[in-house]
Amino acid sequence: MSRILGVLMLLVGLYAALLITVPEAGTTRNFFVVANRQGFLGIITIGAALLILSGGIDLSIGSVVGFGVVLFAYLMESGVPPFPAAALVTLSGSVIGLINGLLVTRLKLQPFLVTLCGMFVYRGLARLLGGSINLTNVREAHPEFTSSLESLRLVLVGKDATGAIVFPVEFAIMLLLAGIIGFFLHRTAYGRYWYAIGHNELAAKYAGVNVNRQRVAVYMICSTLAAFAGVLLLLDYSTLRSDNAGIGLELEAITGAVLGGCSIRGGEGTIVGIVLGAMVMPVLNNLITLNGLGSDIIPVIVGLTLLIGTTVDELIRRRSRVNR
């Protein structure tokens, strides 16, 4: 509970600093922009957090997002309508997660190594499929997709035909996913399995938990959400490049999970903390950008935030062991 209160106070402080230093940031448009970014990052943070609390890690999240962006555009340019294309991209994420999970559980490869290799593989595939990605190219290649593409854009990211945000739909999607995942995490046996595996895999195995099956399931959830986020990213920004779309998102997702109370060693974390942790970086980015500090400082802040969060987690663990 103290971790949740801490990240909540941090979030409130960042919002206050944003409104004080940049009063015009309080407009509805800017609020919607930040909320949509929070929803987008929250979706992939939920997947990353599930892996972390179950004792795993995924360094390929950003590359899967980038691959999802390129695959989504490629399918539509090849003649697949927007709605089925979005579904196929999301399904491709499930396949990627299945591959990662099987490599970790069946071949007993280290998750760090598997997902690090995946980071390069999926980014490479994205570059092979396309360079500059633009929804205008899709409309020019298939004018009949224009109506359904705009409908999908409105439904998934809340933007109308002019590109204006009508409602932060991505934030609403994150809350919906958080509710579903939170139910499984805190109210079902599956959640208890994931916590048990992250806390002590051997003990969970002796208790009768099918560790391999549960690990594969969590990897599939993580990559599915990442691929779906690729769909959202293209619909939101319209123009992207395959070589940098989604780059660095794995670090932001891990940072959000750690800020939200997920121990990097596994076995700890709550859905409320995860959502709050995911909301921090978009507000911080907005604060930095609107104050004209430049985007180059953002990776420094992400790295320092992750380091501080990990250090605090380790100090808390040491104190708890001493108190015992």
Buried (B, 14 or more C-beta within 10 A) or exposed (E): EEBBEBBBEBBEEBBEBBEEEBEEBEEEEBBBBBBBBBBBBBBBBBBBBBBBBBBBBBBBBBBBBBBBBBBBBBBBBEEBBBBEBBBBBBEBBBEBBBBBBBBBBEEEBEBEEBBBBBBEBBBEBBBEBBEEBBBEBBBEEBEEBBEBBBEBBBEBBBBEEEEEBEBBBBBBBBBEBBEEBBEBBEEEEBBBBBBBBBBBBEEBBEEEBEBBEBBBBBBBBBBBBBBBBBBBBBBBBBEBBBEEBBBEBBBBBBBBBBBBBBBBBBBBBBBBBBBBBBBBBBBBBBBBBBEEEEEEEBEEBBEEBBEEBBEBBEEBEEEEEEEE
